[in-house]
Amino acid sequence: MNAKELALRICRTLTENGHQAYLVGGCVRDTELGRVPADYDVATDATPDRVQKLFQGSVDVGAKFGVILVVEDGAQVEVATFRSDVGYSDGRHPDHVVYSRTPEEDVRRRDFTINGLLLDPQTGKILDFVGGRDDLKAGIVRAIGEPERRFNEDKLRLVRAVRFAARFDYQIEAATLAAIRKLAPLVRQVSAERLRDELTRLLTEGAARRAFELLDETGLLSPLLPDIARMKGVEQPPQFHPEGDVWIHTRLMLEQLAAGCSPTLAWGVLLHDVGKPPTFKPPSGPGDRIRFDHHVEIGAAMAKEICRELRFSNEDTEQIESLVANHLRFKDVAQMKASTLKRFVRLPRFEEHLELHRLDCLSSHRHLDAYEFVQRFFAETPPDEVHPARLVTGEDLKQLGLVPGPQFKEILRAVEDAQLEGRLTGREDALAFVRCNYVP
């Protein structure tokens, strides 16, 4: 069963038991736009305890806010009770909720008109109490009701407005835009995890450049990602970057990120040159050029700190840091020793490193020599030559009379280097290599 089928069954069961039930929000919006909805939500006058009685496979994910998750055969649908919210002291959750009997009252506490549509699946009729269909046709993101009130209820909506405008290529309505600009300095009141997830959506929905330009235009970029905002106006040497400054270069790369791309790749693209603003050095005289000494190392450390602040997992943090730390190594691939090259392409999720490099080139000098070199290497090199079976182990070294210690790592690496370079082809060769070079 998929989410749509489950949502329709939920609506049918609720109506058969005397309740109102509608599809609501993004699934209705996307259907109206001819898009395939990513998920489905249901709004009903049934209370949370009633929903749980009717659906055995339900989970209390926010019953005190009227939200129950119904799970069945791998599909899941949120079912929310009609409500009006009273006060938002924490800027995210209502202080308490009052259940409503009418869908109109429920819609008026939602965020944007384009997300305020309801669909009666029994009749196919759309209920629109806030002008959402007109705004869909006009291409407008408009807050429901008074914009400042909507944004103060949940300041993540400031970023969500930008995301919807970017994803659909819509304009933000004037009063809504003015409220975003006024409240932008307060956006960091939102939890780091929620900001991370929303920014990741901006980066991976296929409109990353437009999204980040809107973050800048609305005043959200500086409080959200000050190190990215500092890229603006940071010049680059024109012989390598004819496109312009670091901000222009980064936006060109963001523009090429495909919808559904890897989140770590997207963050790697955004942060790959984050170390340039603090390391900028103008030409020191005739014949010199702009320099960014140690910007890779500094940028990798900055990327790690940004990931830490946004509560990324350790695994994702390591990958994003690695993408930043290694993005300039491609310029040397043609001159690398075989062992160095093979170790380089063995980096975890190397395909992301390679794609970042491709986008980097296409957004600057447009030379893809290194990218094509690596592609040829993969085409011509058997996988077992890149990841060969180990010829000797630590146990072998002990059998040769060597004492375990830091030298073991050095010896094993030297053996593997010789193996990767084709100088050692078998176990006996490797043991002879160790005896000759390391056994007293």
BELSULBEL-V803624 format. One record per residue. N is the residue number from 0. RES is the residue in three letters. PSI is psi in whole degrees, -180 to 180 (none if undefined). Layout:
n:res:psi
N:RES:PSI
N:RES:PSI
This chain:
n:res:psi
0:MET:134
1:ASN:175
2:ALA:-37
3:LYS:-47
4:GLU:-41
5:LEU:-43
6:ALA:-43
7:LEU:-38
8:ARG:-39
9:ILE:-47
10:CYS:-43
11:ARG:-45
12:THR:-42
13:LEU:-44
14:THR:-37
15:GLU:-21
16:ASN:21
17:GLY:16
18:HIS:159
19:GLN:145
20:ALA:131
21:TYR:148
22:LEU:144
23:VAL:153
24:GLY:-136
25:GLY:-34
26:CYS:-35
27:VAL:-45
28:ARG:-50
29:ASP:-37
30:THR:-42
31:GLU:-32
32:LEU:0
33:GLY:21
34:ARG:158
35:VAL:118
36:PRO:143
37:ALA:-31
38:ASP:173
39:TYR:141
40:ASP:150
41:VAL:137
42:ALA:140
43:THR:161
44:ASP:-3
45:ALA:136
46:THR:161
47:PRO:-42
48:ASP:-32
49:ARG:-41
50:VAL:-44
51:GLN:-33
52:LYS:-36
53:LEU:-26
54:PHE:107
55:GLN:-35
56:GLY:54
57:SER:153
58:VAL:134
59:ASP:101
60:VAL:-6
61:GLY:49
62:ALA:-34
63:LYS:-16
64:PHE:8
65:GLY:21
66:VAL:126
67:ILE:138
68:LEU:122
69:VAL:125
70:VAL:133
71:GLU:128
72:ASP:41
73:GLY:-10
74:ALA:153
75:GLN:145
76:VAL:133
77:GLU:132
78:VAL:118
79:ALA:135
80:THR:138
81:PHE:135
82:ARG:164
83:SER:144
84:ASP:142
85:VAL:105
86:GLY:145
87:TYR:73
88:SER:-35
89:ASP:5
90:GLY:19
91:ARG:-52
92:HIS:144
93:PRO:143
94:ASP:-41
95:HIS:165
96:VAL:151
97:VAL:119
98:TYR:141
99:SER:164
100:ARG:-14
101:THR:143
102:PRO:-28
103:GLU:-44
104:GLU:-36
105:ASP:-45
106:VAL:-36
107:ARG:-7
108:ARG:2
109:ARG:177
110:ASP:-63
111:PHE:151
112:THR:-36
113:ILE:-15
114:ASN:7
115:GLY:19
116:LEU:145
117:LEU:144
118:LEU:124
119:ASP:107
120:PRO:-17
121:GLN:-37
122:THR:-17
123:GLY:5
124:LYS:138
125:ILE:131
126:LEU:123
127:ASP:102
128:PHE:-6
129:VAL:11
130:GLY:25
131:GLY:-37
132:ARG:-40
133:ASP:-40
134:ASP:-33
135:LEU:-45
136:LYS:-37
137:ALA:-12
138:GLY:53
139:ILE:136
140:VAL:116
141:ARG:131
142:ALA:146
143:ILE:127
144:GLY:-141
145:GLU:117
146:PRO:-46
147:GLU:-38
148:ARG:-45
149:ARG:-43
150:PHE:-33
151:ASN:-26
152:GLU:-38
153:ASP:107
154:LYS:-9
155:LEU:-23
156:ARG:-25
157:LEU:-44
158:VAL:-35
159:ARG:-37
160:ALA:-43
161:VAL:-43
162:ARG:-45
163:PHE:-40
164:ALA:-40
165:ALA:-48
166:ARG:-41
167:PHE:0
168:ASP:48
169:TYR:166
170:GLN:149
171:ILE:125
172:GLU:147
173:ALA:-49
174:ALA:-35
175:THR:-43
176:LEU:-43
177:ALA:-39
178:ALA:-39
179:ILE:-47
180:ARG:-38
181:LYS:-40
182:LEU:-4
183:ALA:-41
184:PRO:-15
185:LEU:2
186:VAL:-26
187:ARG:0
188:GLN:-19
189:VAL:146
190:SER:149
191:ALA:-40
192:GLU:-43
193:ARG:-39
194:LEU:-44
195:ARG:-48
196:ASP:-39
197:GLU:-41
198:LEU:-36
199:THR:-39
200:ARG:-42
201:LEU:-40
202:LEU:-23
203:THR:7
204:GLU:7
205:GLY:6
206:ALA:42
207:ALA:-40
208:ARG:-51
209:ARG:-39
210:ALA:-45
211:PHE:-28
212:GLU:-38
213:LEU:-38
214:LEU:-40
215:ASP:-47
216:GLU:-31
217:THR:-5
218:GLY:9
219:LEU:-23
220:LEU:-47
221:SER:-47
222:PRO:-29
223:LEU:-50
224:LEU:74
225:PRO:-32
226:ASP:-26
227:ILE:-41
228:ALA:-31
229:ARG:-9
230:MET:-22
231:LYS:128
232:GLY:1
233:VAL:104
234:GLU:158
235:GLN:158
236:PRO:122
237:PRO:-24
238:GLN:-24
239:PHE:-28
240:HIS:73
241:PRO:-14
242:GLU:-24
243:GLY:-153
244:ASP:179
245:VAL:-36
246:TRP:-43
247:ILE:-47
248:HIS:-45
249:THR:-40
250:ARG:-37
251:LEU:-38
252:MET:-42
253:LEU:-36
254:GLU:-27
255:GLN:-3
256:LEU:123
257:ALA:151
258:ALA:134
259:GLY:10
260:CYS:165
261:SER:131
262:PRO:-38
263:THR:-37
264:LEU:-46
265:ALA:-44
266:TRP:-34
267:GLY:-41
268:VAL:-48
269:LEU:-38
270:LEU:-1
271:HIS:-30
272:ASP:23
273:VAL:-21
274:GLY:-3
275:LYS:-46
276:PRO:-46
277:PRO:-10
278:THR:7
279:PHE:129
280:LYS:120
281:PRO:165
282:PRO:138
283:SER:-8
284:GLY:-178
285:PRO:135
286:GLY:-13
287:ASP:171
288:ARG:169
289:ILE:138
290:ARG:154
291:PHE:66
292:ASP:129
293:HIS:23
294:HIS:-25
295:VAL:-50
296:GLU:-44
297:ILE:-40
298:GLY:-39
299:ALA:-41
300:ALA:-39
301:MET:-42
302:ALA:-42
303:LYS:-41
304:GLU:-39
305:ILE:-44
306:CYS:-38
307:ARG:-44
308:GLU:-34
309:LEU:8
310:ARG:40
311:PHE:155
312:SER:159
313:ASN:-41
314:GLU:-46
315:ASP:-38
316:THR:-46
317:GLU:-40
318:GLN:-43
319:ILE:-43
320:GLU:-41
321:SER:-39
322:LEU:-42
323:VAL:-44
324:ALA:-28
325:ASN:3
326:HIS:-21
327:LEU:-6
328:ARG:-20
329:PHE:-27
330:LYS:-17
331:ASP:3
332:VAL:-36
333:ALA:-23
334:GLN:-3
335:MET:145
336:LYS:155
337:ALA:-41
338:SER:-40
339:THR:-44
340:LEU:-45
341:LYS:-38
342:ARG:-38
343:PHE:-49
344:VAL:-8
345:ARG:4
346:LEU:141
347:PRO:137
348:ARG:50
349:PHE:-26
350:GLU:-29
351:GLU:-39
352:HIS:-45
353:LEU:-41
354:GLU:-40
355:LEU:-43
356:HIS:-42
357:ARG:-46
358:LEU:-37
359:ASP:-46
360:CYS:-47
361:LEU:-20
362:SER:12
363:SER:-105
364:HIS:-17
365:ARG:16
366:HIS:123
367:LEU:25
368:ASP:-47
369:ALA:-41
370:TYR:-46
371:GLU:-33
372:PHE:-46
373:VAL:-39
374:GLN:-42
375:ARG:-40
376:PHE:-46
377:PHE:-38
378:ALA:-32
379:GLU:-12
380:THR:120
381:PRO:143
382:PRO:-33
383:ASP:-9
384:GLU:-22
385:VAL:-39
386:HIS:67
387:PRO:155
388:ALA:142
389:ARG:136
390:LEU:-35
391:VAL:159
392:THR:175
393:GLY:-35
394:GLU:-40
395:ASP:-40
396:LEU:-39
397:LYS:-38
398:GLN:-26
399:LEU:3
400:GLY:8
401:LEU:145
402:VAL:128
403:PRO:140
404:GLY:-172
405:PRO:-27
406:GLN:-26
407:PHE:-45
408:LYS:-42
409:GLU:-43
410:ILE:-48
411:LEU:-36
412:ARG:-41
413:ALA:-40
414:VAL:-44
415:GLU:-38
416:ASP:-47
417:ALA:-36
418:GLN:-45
419:LEU:-28
420:GLU:0
421:GLY:8
422:ARG:-21
423:LEU:128
424:THR:-7
425:GLY:171
426:ARG:-45
427:GLU:-39
428:ASP:-43
429:ALA:-43
430:LEU:-39
431:ALA:-38
432:PHE:-44
433:VAL:-45
434:ARG:-42
435:CYS:-37
436:ASN:-19
437:TYR:-19
438:VAL:125
439:PRO:none
